[in-house]
């Protein structure tokens, strides 16, 4: 079904109201699904009400097969949705089956109630939890029963839209951290959400996009960035605002896959991030499909299958070659 034309009022378009205390009323959301036989929730930080939803393949491989791990961050412009939201629960279920992978989908705090870097901090906490589980298992201690048959040395971190931005932010924060025995083999940024004060070519060309209009993305940044900064802040525009420390950490990134679509207003930003990482010596693989729009894999099964095929190929190539970083 074709999306309706965007409203000139971005609050109306996003179905949100900003309250006097700085919180949001979210008028419409996807249904939240409970865990199933093949998924379960593990508390991450009860004080922050964060958790990890684990997904294991429904077609379990032979016992001697160790599953790779994929840490996943959902989209929603930093302000919407949950790891339990139906589209993300269902896509993680499908990815676990298709990729034969244990998926850890992170429930992170949302803006503006918890502005950035809160989501990055929650992502780091999830990676640290995984490291602690791996260390306990390697030392003969207890770890979660679902993680007994995983290969901690084959870990990937993936996110879509704002989740792709979180992948980047988390990677910067753990670049110099000893995560052993966890080994992050690759980063996967799907239609990652980046921005800037000056519109990119694709943002100008697609400013009235039905899924991701420029007025809405500007509002999203105003709601999630720290108070008092603009869209050229390093969280949204690392190309313009990254300093020497950030650039040095980028060079430590593992192999990175960047996926995007020609009909996405954010696509030029994604191309620029790919070039930025290549300039720092990162092995970057890109897949930019001429056809498609922002979040199209949530609406089009063919796009979803193509994305899973791309991710599968990337994961296999990273798993059969020597790690490209010390992360």
Helices and strands as residue ranges (DSSP letters): H 10-14, E 16-18, E 24-26, E 39-45, G 46-48, E 50-55, E 67-73, H 86-99, E 101-107, H 118-138, G 145-147, E 150-160, H 162-174, E 184-190, H 201-205, H 214-224, H 238-241, H 244-250, E 255-261, H 267-279, E 284-289, G 296-298, H 301-319
